[in-house]
Amino acid sequence: MLKLDLSKQSLKFVQNLPPKQFRQVLNKILALMSDPYPTDSIKLTGSPYKRTDIGEYRIIYNVEDDCVKVYYTGKRNDADVYKLLKKG
């Protein structure tokens, strides 16, 4: 099983979700530790990152060595996801 590295932004976002969505998103993030390439994951064009969705939320992550690094978690149709990734 892989390790998990959750960014501060992702942790803060998940902690502020309503209980039902909190469980759904957290379960999806934890599932990435055992299956980092689920069937719904998509590699982002021009970027080393992958994305996966759970309901109306998007998880941006990358697998490095033995660690799943979650960089961003947010609303699916929120363009801020890509702006943050460009800033690096």
N, C-alpha and C positions, 0 to 999 in steps of 0.2 A: 504494500500500500504506500502511496505517495504522501509526503508531508503537505501541509497547507500553509500558505503565506497569504494572509488577507490584508489588503491595504487599509489604512485608517479610514479613508473615505468609504470603502465598502462596508467595513464594520459599523460605522456610524449610520449609514443608510439602512442596513439590515436591522439594526437595533431599534430604529424609529418606525418600522413597519407594524401594522396591526398584527395581532397574534397569528391569524390564519396565514397571511402572506409571509410572516416571519418564518414559520415552520416550513412552508413550501420552498422559499428561497434558500434557507439554510440547508434543507435536505438536498437540494440540487447542488449546492456548493460542496457539501460533504460527499455526495456521490461522485464528484469529479476526482476525489482522492483514489477511488477504486476503479473508475472508468473515466480517464481524462479525455477520451475522444468519443463521447456519446453520439448516437446517430444524428442528433439535431445540431451538433456543433458545426460551425462554419468558420473557415479561415478568412480573416479580414484581408481584403485586397491591399497590397503594398505594405503589409504590416506582419510582424511575427505573431500577432495575437489571434486568438480564436474567440468566438462568441457562442453562447448558448442562451436559450430563452426558457423562462418558466412563467407561464401566465403572461402578465403584462410587464414583466421585468426582464432585463437583459444582464448577463454576466459576461464580462470581458476578462479573459485569462490567458495564461501561457504556461506551458510545461517546460521547466528547466531542470535538468538532471533528475533528481528524485523529489521535486517539489512542484506543486500546482500553485502558481502565483495569481491571485485574483486582484486585478488592478482597478476594476470599476464595476459597480453594481448600480443600476438605475432603471428608470422607466424605458420601455422599449422604443418609443418614438421620440425620445429626447435626443436632439442633435448634440447636446453637451458631451455625450459619450465620445464622439469622434473628435470634438474640439480638445478635450482633455488628452486624448491619445496623441494628437499632433504636437501638443506642448511637451509631451514626453514625460 
